[in-house]
Amino acid sequence: MIYTALGDSITYGENASSLAKAYPRLAVSAMNSDSCKVRGFVLAHPGWNSHDLLDAVIWRGGPIIQSASVVSVWIGGVDLANAALSSLKSNKPLAVKQFVTSYRRNLGAIFTYIRKGCRARVICCTQYNPFPNSPLAVESISGLNQIITELAQHFNVTVAPAHKWFEGRQAELIYGYQNGKIEDALSGQLPIHPNDRGHRVIASRLAPYLFPQSQTYGRISARKRTTKR
């Protein structure tokens, strides 16, 4: 079985204590056994928005997507963060229409490319809210997740509700969490990425979507007793 994870800094493992503790690698490691062999590939990079991922998928992703049994997609946080920060700095309303149009086009193109290139099951993660105390973030992320849901239905993609896994637990699961407000990002540090515990939560909750009827969830969860951070 081959699992290919597509995404941005979250999928890459930004702010995890090591790349081995990022959720794609945790899921693959937990799934591997004498009776089941899984190979994992990651096509992700810090700072990628949906256009960057689309470009990477087209020009670099062919071999690892075509051979995959299951593909996960997690993208959109950078698109939204850039739009929101630009709005804050310029004191202008968030350009929702422009953001929605661009993101919808890019994500739809990513799904189209995957569907044309392979028969893999495709899972798309929703975006959790690292700034739950900012109404702008609440509204914007809700809109982004609505786009994901609509496109997923159109392309027969399964939605993994990552926003529910983090809801009410942001302070526990996000590296460098401060006040849960967009203004926290203006300090120069972006408190938006999962910490090691956050990655374990993602891996354990995502595993049933990636590997149905497996015992991966239990194996990842059991590591909480032996891994600190």
C-alpha positions in Angstrom: 0.0 0.0 0.0 1.2 3.5 -0.9 0.1 6.6 0.9 0.8 10.0 -0.6 0.2 13.1 1.6 -0.1 16.5 -0.2 -0.2 19.8 1.6 1.6 22.7 3.2 3.6 23.3 6.3 1.2 21.2 8.5 1.7 18.1 6.3 5.4 18.9 6.0 5.7 18.8 9.8 6.6 22.5 10.6 7.1 22.9 14.4 7.0 19.1 15.1 10.1 18.1 17.1 11.2 16.1 14.1 9.8 15.2 10.7 9.3 11.7 11.8 6.6 13.0 14.2 4.6 14.7 11.5 1.2 13.1 11.0 1.8 11.4 7.6 4.9 9.6 8.9 3.2 8.7 12.2 0.3 7.1 10.3 2.6 5.1 8.0 4.8 4.0 10.9 1.9 2.8 13.0 0.3 0.9 10.1 3.5 -1.0 9.1 3.6 -4.6 10.5 4.6 -8.0 9.4 1.3 -8.5 7.7 0.9 -5.0 6.2 3.6 -3.0 4.4 2.9 0.7 3.8 5.1 3.2 1.9 4.6 6.9 2.5 5.4 9.9 0.3 5.0 13.5 1.3 4.7 16.4 -1.2 4.5 19.4 1.0 6.4 22.5 1.9 6.2 25.4 4.5 4.5 28.4 2.9 2.7 26.7 0.1 -0.7 28.0 -0.8 -3.2 26.2 -3.0 -1.5 27.5 -6.2 1.9 26.3 -5.1 0.6 22.8 -4.3 -1.2 22.6 -7.6 2.0 23.6 -9.4 4.0 20.9 -7.4 1.3 18.3 -8.1 1.4 18.9 -11.8 5.2 19.1 -12.2 6.5 16.8 -9.5 3.7 14.7 -8.1 2.9 12.4 -11.0 4.9 9.3 -10.0 3.9 9.3 -6.3 0.3 10.1 -7.0 -0.2 7.6 -9.9 1.2 4.8 -7.7 -0.8 5.7 -4.6 -3.5 3.6 -3.0 -4.7 6.6 -1.0 -4.0 10.3 -1.2 -4.7 13.0 1.4 -4.9 16.7 0.6 -4.5 19.4 3.3 -4.2 22.9 1.9 -5.8 26.4 2.3 -4.4 27.7 5.6 -1.7 29.8 3.9 -4.2 31.2 1.4 -6.4 32.3 4.2 -3.7 33.5 6.5 -2.1 35.7 3.8 -5.5 37.3 3.0 -6.3 37.9 6.6 -2.9 39.4 7.5 -3.1 41.6 4.5 -6.5 42.8 5.6 -5.2 43.6 9.1 -2.2 45.4 8.0 -4.1 47.6 5.4 -7.2 48.0 7.6 -9.3 46.9 4.7 -12.0 44.2 4.6 -10.9 40.7 3.8 -11.2 40.2 0.0 -13.4 37.2 0.4 -14.6 37.0 -3.2 -11.0 37.1 -4.6 -9.9 34.5 -2.0 -12.8 32.2 -2.6 -12.5 32.3 -6.4 -8.7 31.5 -6.4 -8.9 28.8 -3.7 -11.9 27.0 -5.3 -10.2 27.0 -8.7 -6.9 25.6 -7.4 -8.4 22.9 -5.1 -10.7 21.8 -7.9 -7.7 21.6 -10.3 -5.8 19.5 -7.7 -8.7 17.1 -7.4 -9.1 16.9 -11.2 -5.4 16.0 -11.6 -5.5 13.3 -9.0 -8.7 11.8 -10.4 -7.2 11.7 -13.9 -3.9 10.2 -12.8 -4.9 7.4 -10.5 -7.7 5.4 -8.9 -6.6 6.1 -5.4 -9.0 6.9 -2.6 -8.8 10.7 -2.0 -9.2 12.3 1.4 -9.3 16.0 2.0 -8.9 17.5 5.4 -10.8 20.5 6.6 -8.9 23.4 8.2 -8.9 23.8 12.0 -9.0 27.3 13.4 -5.8 28.4 15.2 -7.5 31.8 16.1 -10.8 30.8 17.7 -11.1 34.1 19.5 -11.2 36.2 16.3 -14.6 36.4 14.6 -12.9 37.1 11.3 -11.0 33.8 11.6 -14.1 31.9 12.7 -16.1 33.2 9.7 -13.4 32.8 7.1 -12.4 29.3 8.1 -16.0 28.2 8.1 -16.2 29.5 4.6 -13.1 27.7 3.5 -14.3 24.4 4.9 -17.6 24.9 3.1 -15.7 25.2 -0.2 -13.8 22.0 0.7 -17.1 20.2 1.4 -18.7 21.3 -1.8 -15.7 20.4 -4.0 -15.3 17.1 -2.2 -18.9 16.1 -3.0 -18.4 17.1 -6.7 -15.2 15.1 -7.1 -16.3 12.1 -4.9 -13.6 12.9 -2.3 -13.9 12.0 1.3 -13.8 14.8 3.8 -11.8 14.3 7.1 -13.1 16.9 9.6 -9.8 18.1 11.1 -11.5 21.2 12.4 -13.5 19.1 14.8 -10.4 17.3 16.1 -8.9 20.7 17.3 -12.1 22.4 18.3 -11.7 23.6 21.9 -8.2 22.1 22.2 -6.2 24.6 20.3 -4.1 25.7 23.3 -3.2 22.0 23.9 -2.5 21.0 20.3 -0.9 24.1 18.6 2.7 25.0 18.9 3.3 28.5 20.4 -0.4 29.1 21.0 -1.0 32.5 22.6 -4.3 34.3 22.8 -6.1 32.6 19.9 -6.4 35.9 18.0 -5.2 36.7 14.5 -3.2 39.6 16.0 -0.9 37.0 17.6 0.5 36.4 14.1 1.7 40.0 13.8 4.4 39.3 16.4 6.5 37.5 13.8 5.7 34.0 15.0 2.8 32.1 13.4 1.2 30.1 16.1 -0.7 27.9 13.7 1.1 24.5 13.4 0.4 21.4 15.4 2.8 20.5 18.1 3.8 16.8 18.6 0.6 16.1 20.4 -1.4 17.8 17.7 0.2 15.6 15.0 -0.6 12.5 17.0 -4.2 13.6 17.2 -4.3 14.1 13.5 -2.6 10.8 12.7 -4.9 8.8 15.0 -8.1 10.5 13.7 -7.1 10.5 10.1 -6.0 6.8 10.1 -9.5 5.3 9.8 -10.0 7.4 6.6 -6.6 6.3 5.2 -6.6 2.7 6.3 -10.2 1.5 6.9 -10.7 -1.4 9.3 -7.2 -1.2 10.6 -5.9 -1.0 14.2 -3.8 2.1 13.5 -5.8 4.4 15.8 -5.0 2.3 18.8 -1.3 2.0 18.0 -0.9 5.8 17.5 -2.9 6.6 20.6 -0.9 4.2 22.7 2.2 6.3 22.0 0.8 9.1 24.2 1.9 7.2 27.2 5.5 7.1 26.1 6.0 10.3 24.1 6.3 13.7 25.8 5.8 17.2 24.4 
